[in-house]
Amino acid sequence: MARFTTDGQTASGRPLFKDKPKKKQADRSSDTPSAVQLGVHGRYQIKSGRLSGEYVARAFPKPPTHARGLIAEATGATEEAAIAALHDVIDAREAQRHKDRRVDDGTGFTVPNIDEYREALDQVTLSRPQRAMLSALALSGDEGLTDPQMASAAGYKSKTSANRAFAAAGLLIAAYLAIDAATGAQEDEVTGTNILGFRGSPQTNETPGSRILYPELREVLRSAG
């Protein structure tokens, strides 16, 4: 075993602490991305950091989701400035979407626009029967489907089950788009159905009219099919 003296040498005279070569410092050039920070604004996930010499903030669909696309992006002199700028972009985008909504002549309900329906359907989790029902309704056009036809298209055993599933789909979309599902609801209808469409005529308590989807929703479902 080697013996050591008090001057930092071994007994044989070899220095104990040699000058070791300095570790090469990591290249911190502006092209190296910094750690990504995560945040939330409304229904979107915000990712921010430094990339290629500038601070960038980007909005993505909040998980869990079927979609992974970029929603919006902004840059700033600091990371905080980039995030604030992105919030402004998102808020302006939402305001414009609300402005683009139309009021349905028959129901008085303010109908979401095509982009809103498309985004919502990418985000919410619908069952296979619910999607089958909505697809069949989209293909039925202005004629719509009767309750028995809806139940058959989705594989439900009863009209009641089909209508509940239809309303549940509407509530999911309403929650995602922050719409009051009770606003503009037709009398004697389950809350949530007005988000997706309306009853055609003639309509009585004994024989309700066919269900008809709003044209905006029909277009989205047809393009997705």
Secondary structure, DSSP 8 states (H G I E B T S, - for coil): ---B-TTSBBTTS-BSS------------TTS----EEEEETTEEEEEEEETTEEEEEEEE-SS-S-----EEEEESSHHHHHHHHHHHHHHHHHHHHHH-EE-TTT--EE--HHHHHHHHHHS---HHHHHHHHHHHHHTTT-B-HHHHHHHHT-SSHHHHHHHHHHHHHHHHHHTT--TTTT--TT--TTGGGTEEE-SS--SSS---EEE-HHHHHHHHHH-
